[in-house]
Amino acid sequence: MKNIDIRIKMNNARVKGYEVASALGIAETSFSRMLARRELSEAEKQKILAVIEELKGEM
């Protein structure tokens, strides 16, 4: 499974994929495909992880 670190972080933060996708300004299906198809670069991962932390803080 690709991008497992992002998936684990989302699960631990209790943040849904659609919430992350919305914060990134992309469709949920696009975000899901992005995670599934290829390992993301470190820059992409850091951007997504920052969004997860931001959403986690809003809860």
C-alpha positions in Angstrom: 0.0 0.0 0.0 1.4 3.4 -1.0 1.5 6.5 1.3 0.8 4.4 4.4 2.3 7.2 6.6 -0.4 9.6 5.4 -3.1 7.0 5.8 -2.0 6.2 9.4 -1.8 9.9 10.3 -5.3 10.5 8.9 -6.7 7.6 10.9 -4.9 8.6 14.2 -6.1 12.2 13.8 -9.6 11.0 12.9 -9.6 13.1 9.8 -11.5 11.8 6.7 -10.1 11.8 3.2 -12.9 14.1 1.9 -11.9 16.7 4.6 -8.3 16.7 3.5 -9.3 16.8 -0.2 -11.5 19.8 0.5 -8.8 21.7 2.4 -6.4 21.0 -0.6 -9.0 22.2 -3.1 -9.4 19.0 -4.9 -12.1 16.3 -5.3 -12.2 13.4 -2.9 -11.8 10.9 -5.7 -8.7 12.8 -7.0 -7.2 12.7 -3.5 -7.9 9.0 -3.1 -6.4 8.2 -6.5 -3.3 10.3 -5.7 -2.7 8.3 -2.6 -3.3 4.9 -4.3 -1.4 5.3 -7.5 2.1 6.4 -6.6 4.3 7.3 -3.7 4.1 11.0 -3.1 7.2 13.2 -3.0 8.3 14.5 0.4 7.1 18.0 -0.5 3.6 16.7 -1.3 3.5 14.6 1.8 4.5 17.5 4.0 1.8 19.7 2.5 -0.8 17.0 3.2 0.5 16.3 6.7 0.3 20.0 7.5 -3.4 20.0 6.3 -4.1 17.0 8.5 -2.6 18.7 11.5 -4.6 21.8 10.8 -7.8 19.9 10.6 -7.0 17.9 13.7 -6.6 21.2 15.6 -10.1 22.3 14.5 -11.8 19.4 16.1 
